[in-house]
């Protein structure tokens, strides 16, 4: 049971890391789009 709990915690951490990575990439794309719009508009 200890091994199962350790494996579950590891997969949960990977899922959390994947969610954070997706948010970071999404936020980066939005920031780049806003930066490009400001550069073209300015």
mmCIF entry with sequence, helices, sheets and N, C-alpha, C, O atoms, coordinates in Angstrom:
data_MODEL
# 
_entry.id   MODEL 
# 
_entity.id                         1 
_entity.type                       polymer 
_entity.pdbx_number_of_molecules   1 
# 
_entity_poly.entity_id                      1 
_entity_poly.type                           'polypeptide(L)' 
_entity_poly.nstd_linkage                   no 
_entity_poly.nstd_monomer                   no 
_entity_poly.pdbx_seq_one_letter_code       
;(UNK)(UNK)(UNK)(UNK)(UNK)(UNK)(UNK)(UNK)(UNK)(UNK)(UNK)(UNK)(UNK)(UNK)(UNK)(UNK)
(UNK)(UNK)(UNK)(UNK)(UNK)(UNK)(UNK)(UNK)(UNK)(UNK)(UNK)(UNK)(UNK)(UNK)(UNK)(UNK)
(UNK)(UNK)(UNK)(UNK)(UNK)(UNK)(UNK)(UNK)(UNK)(UNK)
;
_entity_poly.pdbx_seq_one_letter_code_can   XXXXXXXXXXXXXXXXXXXXXXXXXXXXXXXXXXXXXXXXXX 
_entity_poly.pdbx_strand_id                 A 
# 
loop_
_entity_poly_seq.entity_id 
_entity_poly_seq.num 
_entity_poly_seq.mon_id 
_entity_poly_seq.hetero 
1 1  UNK n 
1 2  UNK n 
1 3  UNK n 
1 4  UNK n 
1 5  UNK n 
1 6  UNK n 
1 7  UNK n 
1 8  UNK n 
1 9  UNK n 
1 10 UNK n 
1 11 UNK n 
1 12 UNK n 
1 13 UNK n 
1 14 UNK n 
1 15 UNK n 
1 16 UNK n 
1 17 UNK n 
1 18 UNK n 
1 19 UNK n 
1 20 UNK n 
1 21 UNK n 
1 22 UNK n 
1 23 UNK n 
1 24 UNK n 
1 25 UNK n 
1 26 UNK n 
1 27 UNK n 
1 28 UNK n 
1 29 UNK n 
1 30 UNK n 
1 31 UNK n 
1 32 UNK n 
1 33 UNK n 
1 34 UNK n 
1 35 UNK n 
1 36 UNK n 
1 37 UNK n 
1 38 UNK n 
1 39 UNK n 
1 40 UNK n 
1 41 UNK n 
1 42 UNK n 
# 
_struct_asym.id          A 
_struct_asym.entity_id   1 
# 
_struct_conf.conf_type_id            HELX_P 
_struct_conf.id                      HELX_P1 
_struct_conf.pdbx_PDB_helix_id       AA1 
_struct_conf.beg_label_comp_id       UNK 
_struct_conf.beg_label_asym_id       A 
_struct_conf.beg_label_seq_id        2 
_struct_conf.pdbx_beg_PDB_ins_code   ? 
_struct_conf.end_label_comp_id       UNK 
_struct_conf.end_label_asym_id       A 
_struct_conf.end_label_seq_id        41 
_struct_conf.pdbx_end_PDB_ins_code   ? 
_struct_conf.beg_auth_comp_id        UNK 
_struct_conf.beg_auth_asym_id        A 
_struct_conf.beg_auth_seq_id         2 
_struct_conf.end_auth_comp_id        UNK 
_struct_conf.end_auth_asym_id        A 
_struct_conf.end_auth_seq_id         41 
_struct_conf.pdbx_PDB_helix_class    1 
_struct_conf.details                 ? 
_struct_conf.pdbx_PDB_helix_length   40 
# 
_struct_conf_type.id          HELX_P 
_struct_conf_type.criteria    ? 
_struct_conf_type.reference   ? 
# 
loop_
_atom_site.group_PDB 
_atom_site.id 
_atom_site.type_symbol 
_atom_site.label_atom_id 
_atom_site.label_alt_id 
_atom_site.label_comp_id 
_atom_site.label_asym_id 
_atom_site.label_entity_id 
_atom_site.label_seq_id 
_atom_site.pdbx_PDB_ins_code 
_atom_site.Cartn_x 
_atom_site.Cartn_y 
_atom_site.Cartn_z 
_atom_site.occupancy 
_atom_site.B_iso_or_equiv 
_atom_site.pdbx_formal_charge 
_atom_site.auth_seq_id 
_atom_site.auth_comp_id 
_atom_site.auth_asym_id 
_atom_site.auth_atom_id 
_atom_site.pdbx_PDB_model_num 
ATOM 1   N N  . UNK A 1 1  ? 0.841  -1.204 0.000   1.00 0.00 ? 1  UNK A N  1 
ATOM 2   C CA . UNK A 1 1  ? 0.000  0.000  0.000   1.00 0.00 ? 1  UNK A CA 1 
ATOM 3   C C  . UNK A 1 1  ? 0.877  1.255  0.000   1.00 0.00 ? 1  UNK A C  1 
ATOM 4   O O  . UNK A 1 1  ? 0.506  2.276  -0.579  1.00 0.00 ? 1  UNK A O  1 
ATOM 5   N N  . UNK A 1 2  ? 2.031  1.175  0.646   1.00 0.00 ? 2  UNK A N  1 
ATOM 6   C CA . UNK A 1 2  ? 2.939  2.322  0.677   1.00 0.00 ? 2  UNK A CA 1 
ATOM 7   C C  . UNK A 1 2  ? 3.444  2.642  -0.729  1.00 0.00 ? 2  UNK A C  1 
ATOM 8   O O  . UNK A 1 2  ? 3.544  3.806  -1.114  1.00 0.00 ? 2  UNK A O  1 
ATOM 9   N N  . UNK A 1 3  ? 3.761  1.584  -1.492  1.00 0.00 ? 3  UNK A N  1 
ATOM 10  C CA . UNK A 1 3  ? 4.248  1.787  -2.855  1.00 0.00 ? 3  UNK A CA 1 
ATOM 11  C C  . UNK A 1 3  ? 3.158  2.413  -3.717  1.00 0.00 ? 3  UNK A C  1 
ATOM 12  O O  . UNK A 1 3  ? 3.443  3.275  -4.550  1.00 0.00 ? 3  UNK A O  1 
ATOM 13  N N  . UNK A 1 4  ? 1.918  1.987  -3.523  1.00 0.00 ? 4  UNK A N  1 
ATOM 14  C CA . UNK A 1 4  ? 0.807  2.544  -4.295  1.00 0.00 ? 4  UNK A CA 1 
ATOM 15  C C  . UNK A 1 4  ? 0.608  4.024  -3.972  1.00 0.00 ? 4  UNK A C  1 
ATOM 16  O O  . UNK A 1 4  ? 0.389  4.835  -4.872  1.00 0.00 ? 4  UNK A O  1 
ATOM 17  N N  . UNK A 1 5  ? 0.686  4.374  -2.692  1.00 0.00 ? 5  UNK A N  1 
ATOM 18  C CA . UNK A 1 5  ? 0.516  5.774  -2.296  1.00 0.00 ? 5  UNK A CA 1 
ATOM 19  C C  . UNK A 1 5  ? 1.615  6.635  -2.905  1.00 0.00 ? 5  UNK A C  1 
ATOM 20  O O  . UNK A 1 5  ? 1.354  7.755  -3.344  1.00 0.00 ? 5  UNK A O  1 
ATOM 21  N N  . UNK A 1 6  ? 2.844  6.119  -2.933  1.00 0.00 ? 6  UNK A N  1 
ATOM 22  C CA . UNK A 1 6  ? 3.953  6.884  -3.488  1.00 0.00 ? 6  UNK A CA 1 
ATOM 23  C C  . UNK A 1 6  ? 3.739  7.100  -4.988  1.00 0.00 ? 6  UNK A C  1 
ATOM 24  O O  . UNK A 1 6  ? 3.995  8.186  -5.508  1.00 0.00 ? 6  UNK A O  1 
ATOM 25  N N  . UNK A 1 7  ? 3.270  6.056  -5.678  1.00 0.00 ? 7  UNK A N  1 
ATOM 26  C CA . UNK A 1 7  ? 3.029  6.170  -7.116  1.00 0.00 ? 7  UNK A CA 1 
ATOM 27  C C  . UNK A 1 7  ? 1.900  7.168  -7.384  1.00 0.00 ? 7  UNK A C  1 
ATOM 28  O O  . UNK A 1 7  ? 1.987  7.957  -8.325  1.00 0.00 ? 7  UNK A O  1 
ATOM 29  N N  . UNK A 1 8  ? 0.852  7.143  -6.574  1.00 0.00 ? 8  UNK A N  1 
ATOM 30  C CA . UNK A 1 8  ? -0.271 8.060  -6.761  1.00 0.00 ? 8  UNK A CA 1 
ATOM 31  C C  . UNK A 1 8  ? 0.171  9.501  -6.542  1.00 0.00 ? 8  UNK A C  1 
ATOM 32  O O  . UNK A 1 8  ? -0.230 10.396 -7.286  1.00 0.00 ? 8  UNK A O  1 
ATOM 33  N N  . UNK A 1 9  ? 0.997  9.727  -5.523  1.00 0.00 ? 9  UNK A N  1 
ATOM 34  C CA . UNK A 1 9  ? 1.483  11.082 -5.256  1.00 0.00 ? 9  UNK A CA 1 
ATOM 35  C C  . UNK A 1 9  ? 2.334  11.567 -6.421  1.00 0.00 ? 9  UNK A C  1 
ATOM 36  O O  . UNK A 1 9  ? 2.271  12.740 -6.788  1.00 0.00 ? 9  UNK A O  1 
ATOM 37  N N  . UNK A 1 10 ? 3.136  10.667 -7.009  1.00 0.00 ? 10 UNK A N  1 
ATOM 38  C CA . UNK A 1 10 ? 3.998  11.069 -8.117  1.00 0.00 ? 10 UNK A CA 1 
ATOM 39  C C  . UNK A 1 10 ? 3.147  11.445 -9.332  1.00 0.00 ? 10 UNK A C  1 
ATOM 40  O O  . UNK A 1 10 ? 3.407  12.460 -9.978  1.00 0.00 ? 10 UNK A O  1 
ATOM 41  N N  . UNK A 1 11 ? 2.129  10.629 -9.648  1.00 0.00 ? 11 UNK A N  1 
ATOM 42  C CA . UNK A 1 11 ? 1.292  10.926 -10.814 1.00 0.00 ? 11 UNK A CA 1 
ATOM 43  C C  . UNK A 1 11 ? 0.504  12.213 -10.581 1.00 0.00 ? 11 UNK A C  1 
ATOM 44  O O  . UNK A 1 11 ? 0.271  12.976 -11.518 1.00 0.00 ? 11 UNK A O  1 
ATOM 45  N N  . UNK A 1 12 ? 0.095  12.456 -9.340  1.00 0.00 ? 12 UNK A N  1 
ATOM 46  C CA . UNK A 1 12 ? -0.642 13.682 -9.039  1.00 0.00 ? 12 UNK A CA 1 
ATOM 47  C C  . UNK A 1 12 ? 0.268  14.899 -9.231  1.00 0.00 ? 12 UNK A C  1 
ATOM 48  O O  . UNK A 1 12 ? -0.167 15.922 -9.760  1.00 0.00 ? 12 UNK A O  1 
ATOM 49  N N  . UNK A 1 13 ? 1.521  14.788 -8.806  1.00 0.00 ? 13 UNK A N  1 
ATOM 50  C CA . UNK A 1 13 ? 2.457  15.893 -8.991  1.00 0.00 ? 13 UNK A CA 1 
ATOM 51  C C  . UNK A 1 13 ? 2.701  16.144 -10.469 1.00 0.00 ? 13 UNK A C  1 
ATOM 52  O O  . UNK A 1 13 ? 2.817  17.295 -10.890 1.00 0.00 ? 13 UNK A O  1 
ATOM 53  N N  . UNK A 1 14 ? 2.781  15.077 -11.266 1.00 0.00 ? 14 UNK A N  1 
ATOM 54  C CA . UNK A 1 14 ? 2.986  15.236 -12.705 1.00 0.00 ? 14 UNK A CA 1 
ATOM 55  C C  . UNK A 1 14 ? 1.776  15.931 -13.323 1.00 0.00 ? 14 UNK A C  1 
ATOM 56  O O  . UNK A 1 14 ? 1.933  16.775 -14.205 1.00 0.00 ? 14 UNK A O  1 
ATOM 57  N N  . UNK A 1 15 ? 0.571  15.587 -12.871 1.00 0.00 ? 15 UNK A N  1 
ATOM 58  C CA . UNK A 1 15 ? -0.637 16.220 -13.404 1.00 0.00 ? 15 UNK A CA 1 
ATOM 59  C C  . UNK A 1 15 ? -0.647 17.703 -13.053 1.00 0.00 ? 15 UNK A C  1 
ATOM 60  O O  . UNK A 1 15 ? -0.981 18.541 -13.890 1.00 0.00 ? 15 UNK A O  1 
ATOM 61  N N  . UNK A 1 16 ? -0.278 18.029 -11.803 1.00 0.00 ? 16 UNK A N  1 
ATOM 62  C CA . UNK A 1 16 ? -0.236 19.432 -11.385 1.00 0.00 ? 16 UNK A CA 1 
ATOM 63  C C  . UNK A 1 16 ? 0.800  20.185 -12.209 1.00 0.00 ? 16 UNK A C  1 
ATOM 64  O O  . UNK A 1 16 ? 0.563  21.316 -12.633 1.00 0.00 ? 16 UNK A O  1 
ATOM 65  N N  . UNK A 1 17 ? 1.957  19.549 -12.436 1.00 0.00 ? 17 UNK A N  1 
ATOM 66  C CA . UNK A 1 17 ? 3.011  20.189 -13.228 1.00 0.00 ? 17 UNK A CA 1 
ATOM 67  C C  . UNK A 1 17 ? 2.541  20.412 -14.656 1.00 0.00 ? 17 UNK A C  1 
ATOM 68  O O  . UNK A 1 17 ? 2.838  21.445 -15.257 1.00 0.00 ? 17 UNK A O  1 
ATOM 69  N N  . UNK A 1 18 ? 1.802  19.437 -15.205 1.00 0.00 ? 18 UNK A N  1 
ATOM 70  C CA . UNK A 1 18 ? 1.302  19.569 -16.578 1.00 0.00 ? 18 UNK A CA 1 
ATOM 71  C C  . UNK A 1 18 ? 0.297  20.716 -16.668 1.00 0.00 ? 18 UNK A C  1 
ATOM 72  O O  . UNK A 1 18 ? 0.305  21.466 -17.644 1.00 0.00 ? 18 UNK A O  1 
ATOM 73  N N  . UNK A 1 19 ? -0.565 20.859 -15.664 1.00 0.00 ? 19 UNK A N  1 
ATOM 74  C CA . UNK A 1 19 ? -1.548 21.944 -15.666 1.00 0.00 ? 19 UNK A CA 1 
ATOM 75  C C  . UNK A 1 19 ? -0.839 23.290 -15.590 1.00 0.00 ? 19 UNK A C  1 
ATOM 76  O O  . UNK A 1 19 ? -1.198 24.226 -16.305 1.00 0.00 ? 19 UNK A O  1 
ATOM 77  N N  . UNK A 1 20 ? 0.180  23.390 -14.714 1.00 0.00 ? 20 UNK A N  1 
ATOM 78  C CA . UNK A 1 20 ? 0.930  24.645 -14.587 1.00 0.00 ? 20 UNK A CA 1 
ATOM 79  C C  . UNK A 1 20 ? 1.645  24.962 -15.891 1.00 0.00 ? 20 UNK A C  1 
ATOM 80  O O  . UNK A 1 20 ? 1.693  26.117 -16.314 1.00 0.00 ? 20 UNK A O  1 
ATOM 81  N N  . UNK A 1 21 ? 2.205  23.928 -16.532 1.00 0.00 ? 21 UNK A N  1 
ATOM 82  C CA . UNK A 1 21 ? 2.915  24.144 -17.799 1.00 0.00 ? 21 UNK A CA 1 
ATOM 83  C C  . UNK A 1 21 ? 1.947  24.645 -18.868 1.00 0.00 ? 21 UNK A C  1 
ATOM 84  O O  . UNK A 1 21 ? 2.283  25.546 -19.637 1.00 0.00 ? 21 UNK A O  1 
ATOM 85  N N  . UNK A 1 22 ? 0.746  24.065 -18.919 1.00 0.00 ? 22 UNK A N  1 
ATOM 86  C CA . UNK A 1 22 ? -0.240 24.508 -19.910 1.00 0.00 ? 22 UNK A CA 1 
ATOM 87  C C  . UNK A 1 22 ? -0.637 25.955 -19.652 1.00 0.00 ? 22 UNK A C  1 
ATOM 88  O O  . UNK A 1 22 ? -0.751 26.742 -20.592 1.00 0.00 ? 22 UNK A O  1 
ATOM 89  N N  . UNK A 1 23 ? -0.849 26.314 -18.388 1.00 0.00 ? 23 UNK A N  1 
ATOM 90  C CA . UNK A 1 23 ? -1.219 27.691 -18.066 1.00 0.00 ? 23 UNK A CA 1 
ATOM 91  C C  . UNK A 1 23 ? -0.088 28.644 -18.421 1.00 0.00 ? 23 UNK A C  1 
ATOM 92  O O  . UNK A 1 23 ? -0.332 29.741 -18.923 1.00 0.00 ? 23 UNK A O  1 
ATOM 93  N N  . UNK A 1 24 ? 1.154  28.228 -18.162 1.00 0.00 ? 24 UNK A N  1 
ATOM 94  C CA . UNK A 1 24 ? 2.301  29.084 -18.472 1.00 0.00 ? 24 UNK A CA 1 
ATOM 95  C C  . UNK A 1 24 ? 2.424  29.298 -19.972 1.00 0.00 ? 24 UNK A C  1 
ATOM 96  O O  . UNK A 1 24 ? 2.668  30.418 -20.423 1.00 0.00 ? 24 UNK A O  1 
ATOM 97  N N  . UNK A 1 25 ? 2.256  28.231 -20.748 1.00 0.00 ? 25 UNK A N  1 
ATOM 98  C CA . UNK A 1 25 ? 2.347  28.349 -22.209 1.00 0.00 ? 25 UNK A CA 1 
ATOM 99  C C  . UNK A 1 25 ? 1.203  29.216 -22.728 1.00 0.00 ? 25 UNK A C  1 
ATOM 100 O O  . UNK A 1 25 ? 1.410  30.079 -23.581 1.00 0.00 ? 25 UNK A O  1 
ATOM 101 N N  . UNK A 1 26 ? -0.001 28.986 -22.212 1.00 0.00 ? 26 UNK A N  1 
ATOM 102 C CA . UNK A 1 26 ? -1.162 29.762 -22.651 1.00 0.00 ? 26 UNK A CA 1 
ATOM 103 C C  . UNK A 1 26 ? -0.979 31.239 -22.310 1.00 0.00 ? 26 UNK A C  1 
ATOM 104 O O  . UNK A 1 26 ? -1.244 32.114 -23.134 1.00 0.00 ? 26 UNK A O  1 
ATOM 105 N N  . UNK A 1 27 ? -0.522 31.507 -21.080 1.00 0.00 ? 27 UNK A N  1 
ATOM 106 C CA . UNK A 1 27 ? -0.283 32.892 -20.672 1.00 0.00 ? 27 UNK A CA 1 
ATOM 107 C C  . UNK A 1 27 ? 0.809  33.529 -21.511 1.00 0.00 ? 27 UNK A C  1 
ATOM 108 O O  . UNK A 1 27 ? 0.718  34.707 -21.856 1.00 0.00 ? 27 UNK A O  1 
ATOM 109 N N  . UNK A 1 28 ? 1.846  32.762 -21.843 1.00 0.00 ? 28 UNK A N  1 
ATOM 110 C CA . UNK A 1 28 ? 2.926  33.286 -22.675 1.00 0.00 ? 28 UNK A CA 1 
ATOM 111 C C  . UNK A 1 28 ? 2.436  33.643 -24.068 1.00 0.00 ? 28 UNK A C  1 
ATOM 112 O O  . UNK A 1 28 ? 2.838  34.663 -24.629 1.00 0.00 ? 28 UNK A O  1 
ATOM 113 N N  . UNK A 1 29 ? 1.567  32.806 -24.629 1.00 0.00 ? 29 UNK A N  1 
ATOM 114 C CA . UNK A 1 29 ? 1.027  33.093 -25.965 1.00 0.00 ? 29 UNK A CA 1 
ATOM 115 C C  . UNK A 1 29 ? 0.169  34.353 -25.939 1.00 0.00 ? 29 UNK A C  1 
ATOM 116 O O  . UNK A 1 29 ? 0.240  35.176 -26.852 1.00 0.00 ? 29 UNK A O  1 
ATOM 117 N N  . UNK A 1 30 ? -0.643 34.504 -24.892 1.00 0.00 ? 30 UNK A N  1 
ATOM 118 C CA . UNK A 1 30 ? -1.478 35.703 -24.779 1.00 0.00 ? 30 UNK A CA 1 
ATOM 119 C C  . UNK A 1 30 ? -0.588 36.935 -24.636 1.00 0.00 ? 30 UNK A C  1 
ATOM 120 O O  . UNK A 1 30 ? -0.852 37.967 -25.254 1.00 0.00 ? 30 UNK A O  1 
ATOM 121 N N  . UNK A 1 31 ? 0.474  36.831 -23.819 1.00 0.00 ? 31 UNK A N  1 
ATOM 122 C CA . UNK A 1 31 ? 1.383  37.961 -23.628 1.00 0.00 ? 31 UNK A CA 1 
ATOM 123 C C  . UNK A 1 31 ? 2.065  38.319 -24.939 1.00 0.00 ? 31 UNK A C  1 
ATOM 124 O O  . UNK A 1 31 ? 2.213  39.498 -25.259 1.00 0.00 ? 31 UNK A O  1 
ATOM 125 N N  . UNK A 1 32 ? 2.480  37.315 -25.700 1.00 0.00 ? 32 UNK A N  1 
ATOM 126 C CA . UNK A 1 32 ? 3.124  37.574 -26.994 1.00 0.00 ? 32 UNK A CA 1 
ATOM 127 C C  . UNK A 1 32 ? 2.147  38.240 -27.958 1.00 0.00 ? 32 UNK A C  1 
ATOM 128 O O  . UNK A 1 32 ? 2.525  39.150 -28.695 1.00 0.00 ? 32 UNK A O  1 
ATOM 129 N N  . UNK A 1 33 ? 0.894  37.790 -27.955 1.00 0.00 ? 33 UNK A N  1 
ATOM 130 C CA . UNK A 1 33 ? -0.108 38.377 -28.850 1.00 0.00 ? 33 UNK A CA 1 
ATOM 131 C C  . UNK A 1 33 ? -0.341 39.845 -28.492 1.00 0.00 ? 33 UNK A C  1 
ATOM 132 O O  . UNK A 1 33 ? -0.396 40.698 -29.377 1.00 0.00 ? 33 UNK A O  1 
ATOM 133 N N  . UNK A 1 34 ? -0.477 40.140 -27.207 1.00 0.00 ? 34 UNK A N  1 
ATOM 134 C CA . UNK A 1 34 ? -0.687 41.527 -26.771 1.00 0.00 ? 34 UNK A CA 1 
ATOM 135 C C  . UNK A 1 34 ? 0.538  42.368 -27.117 1.00 0.00 ? 34 UNK A C  1 
ATOM 136 O O  . UNK A 1 34 ? 0.404  43.507 -27.564 1.00 0.00 ? 34 UNK A O  1 
ATOM 137 N N  . UNK A 1 35 ? 1.734  41.810 -26.913 1.00 0.00 ? 35 UNK A N  1 
ATOM 138 C CA . UNK A 1 35 ? 2.970  42.532 -27.222 1.00 0.00 ? 35 UNK A CA 1 
ATOM 139 C C  . UNK A 1 35 ? 3.056  42.839 -28.714 1.00 0.00 ? 35 UNK A C  1 
ATOM 140 O O  . UNK A 1 35 ? 3.454  43.938 -29.100 1.00 0.00 ? 35 UNK A O  1 
ATOM 141 N N  . UNK A 1 36 ? 2.683  41.871 -29.554 1.00 0.00 ? 36 UNK A N  1 
ATOM 142 C CA . UNK A 1 36 ? 2.733  42.067 -31.005 1.00 0.00 ? 36 UNK A CA 1 
ATOM 143 C C  . UNK A 1 36 ? 1.708  43.114 -31.440 1.00 0.00 ? 36 UNK A C  1 
ATOM 144 O O  . UNK A 1 36 ? 2.000  43.951 -32.294 1.00 0.00 ? 36 UNK A O  1 
ATOM 145 N N  . UNK A 1 37 ? 0.507  43.070 -30.853 1.00 0.00 ? 37 UNK A N  1 
ATOM 146 C CA . UNK A 1 37 ? -0.526 44.051 -31.204 1.00 0.00 ? 37 UNK A CA 1 
ATOM 147 C C  . UNK A 1 37 ? -0.060 45.452 -30.819 1.00 0.00 ? 37 UNK A C  1 
ATOM 148 O O  . UNK A 1 37 ? -0.237 46.399 -31.585 1.00 0.00 ? 37 UNK A O  1 
ATOM 149 N N  . UNK A 1 38 ? 0.530  45.586 -29.640 1.00 0.00 ? 38 UNK A N  1 
ATOM 150 C CA . UNK A 1 38 ? 1.022  46.892 -29.206 1.00 0.00 ? 38 UNK A CA 1 
ATOM 151 C C  . UNK A 1 38 ? 2.156  47.365 -30.103 1.00 0.00 ? 38 UNK A C  1 
ATOM 152 O O  . UNK A 1 38 ? 2.246  48.555 -30.404 1.00 0.00 ? 38 UNK A O  1 
ATOM 153 N N  . UNK A 1 39 ? 3.020  46.458 -30.534 1.00 0.00 ? 39 UNK A N  1 
ATOM 154 C CA . UNK A 1 39 ? 4.142  46.830 -31.397 1.00 0.00 ? 39 UNK A CA 1 
ATOM 155 C C  . UNK A 1 39 ? 3.630  47.313 -32.754 1.00 0.00 ? 39 UNK A C  1 
ATOM 156 O O  . UNK A 1 39 ? 4.119  48.310 -33.286 1.00 0.00 ? 39 UNK A O  1 
ATOM 157 N N  . UNK A 1 40 ? 2.655  46.612 -33.308 1.00 0.00 ? 40 UNK A N  1 
ATOM 158 C CA . UNK A 1 40 ? 2.117  47.006 -34.614 1.00 0.00 ? 40 UNK A CA 1 
ATOM 159 C C  . UNK A 1 40 ? 1.287  48.284 -34.493 1.00 0.00 ? 40 UNK A C  1 
ATOM 160 O O  . UNK A 1 40 ? 1.335  49.142 -35.374 1.00 0.00 ? 40 UNK A O  1 
ATOM 161 N N  . UNK A 1 41 ? 0.532  48.409 -33.411 1.00 0.00 ? 41 UNK A N  1 
ATOM 162 C CA . UNK A 1 41 ? -0.325 49.578 -33.247 1.00 0.00 ? 41 UNK A CA 1 
ATOM 163 C C  . UNK A 1 41 ? 0.520  50.815 -32.927 1.00 0.00 ? 41 UNK A C  1 
ATOM 164 O O  . UNK A 1 41 ? 0.207  51.921 -33.367 1.00 0.00 ? 41 UNK A O  1 
ATOM 165 N N  . UNK A 1 42 ? 1.593  50.615 -32.157 1.00 0.00 ? 42 UNK A N  1 
ATOM 166 C CA . UNK A 1 42 ? 2.421  51.744 -31.759 1.00 0.00 ? 42 UNK A CA 1 
ATOM 167 C C  . UNK A 1 42 ? 3.333  52.176 -32.873 1.00 0.00 ? 42 UNK A C  1 
ATOM 168 O O  . UNK A 1 42 ? 4.104  53.120 -32.708 1.00 0.00 ? 42 UNK A O  1 
# 
